[in-house]
Structures are given as structure tokens and as C-alpha cells.
Amino acid sequence: MNSGSVSEYQIEPCPLCQAPIIWAVDDRAESVPVDAEPSGAGTHSLRPMWGNPPRVVKPSPKLAFGARLRQIHYETCVKGKTLRKTGRR
């Protein structure tokens, strides 16, 4: 399995803009939509949690160097403020 590759995570369309996203969980176990494709503007990485949604983390600058980072979809969704209020599905 290629670490950080899109294919290892379940991809769904954003319920508002239809962009491909991955539902992850943060350190508070809350659902967070993450852009499916890594981006040069990304600030977060995904860690597989076998049998569960991946965990989204903001790595330290040292660990982020060379990593395939993604953006939180709230930041890129054209309707992000609505998505943040409604949450998952």
C-alpha cells in the first residue's frame, strides 16, 4: 500500500459541491472532510486507522517536509461555511 495515496481511503463526493473528499476524524473524534487529492497548499496528513476512518493530523514542519499534505475541505469548498455548520451528511 502506497502511504498517502488516494486509493487507500474511501472517497465520497462533498454533499455540497461534489468535489472528491475523504471523511477523517480529528483528535476529538469529530468528522472532518479532507480534500482527496494532496495539494501544495496542504497542511494536514492522513494516518490510516485500520477498519476506521483515517485520522487527520497537522504534522510538525520537520515531519511535513516531503509529505503528501492535503487541505481541510472547509477551506476549499465553495460552500465551506455551510458544510462546517451541517457536518457530515
C-alpha positions in Angstrom: 0.0 0.0 0.0 1.4 3.4 -1.0 1.3 5.6 2.0 -0.7 8.7 1.3 -2.2 7.5 -1.9 -5.8 8.4 -2.5 -6.8 4.8 -3.3 -6.2 3.6 0.2 -9.1 5.8 1.6 -12.8 5.8 0.8 -13.6 8.8 -1.4 -17.0 10.4 -1.4 -18.4 13.5 -3.1 -18.8 16.5 -1.0 -22.5 16.8 -0.2 -22.5 20.5 -1.3 -20.0 20.9 -4.1 -19.5 17.3 -5.2 -15.7 17.6 -5.0 -13.9 14.3 -4.0 -13.3 14.2 -0.3 -12.2 11.7 2.4 -14.0 11.8 5.7 -11.4 11.6 8.5 -11.6 12.1 12.3 -9.6 14.6 14.3 -8.1 14.2 17.8 -11.6 14.9 19.3 -13.1 12.1 17.2 -15.1 14.6 15.1 -15.7 14.0 11.4 -13.6 16.3 9.2 -13.8 16.4 5.4 -10.4 16.4 3.7 -9.7 17.0 0.0 -9.0 13.7 -1.6 -6.0 14.9 -3.6 -2.8 16.1 -2.0 -2.0 19.8 -2.6 1.0 22.1 -2.5 -1.1 24.3 -0.1 -1.9 21.3 2.1 -1.3 21.5 5.8 -2.6 18.1 7.1 -1.8 14.5 6.6 -3.9 11.3 7.0 -3.0 8.4 9.1 -4.7 5.1 8.4 -6.7 3.7 11.2 -7.5 0.2 10.0 -11.2 -0.6 10.0 -12.0 3.1 10.8 -11.9 6.4 9.1 -8.3 7.8 8.8 -7.1 10.3 11.4 -6.3 13.8 10.2 -3.2 15.4 11.8 -1.2 18.6 11.3 2.4 17.3 11.3 5.3 19.3 12.6 7.3 21.2 9.9 10.1 18.6 10.2 7.7 15.7 9.5 5.7 17.6 6.9 8.8 18.1 4.7 8.2 15.9 1.6 4.9 14.6 2.9 1.8 14.4 0.7 -0.3 17.0 2.5 -4.0 17.7 2.0 -6.3 20.6 2.7 -9.2 20.5 5.0 -12.2 20.7 2.7 -13.8 23.5 4.7 -11.0 25.7 3.3 -11.5 24.8 -0.4 -15.3 24.1 -0.7 -17.2 26.8 -2.4 -19.9 26.3 0.2 -17.5 25.6 3.1 -19.3 27.7 5.7 -22.4 25.7 5.1 -20.5 22.4 5.3 -18.9 23.4 8.6 -22.4 24.1 10.1 -24.0 20.9 8.8 -21.2 18.5 9.4 -21.1 15.0 7.9 -24.1 14.1 5.8 
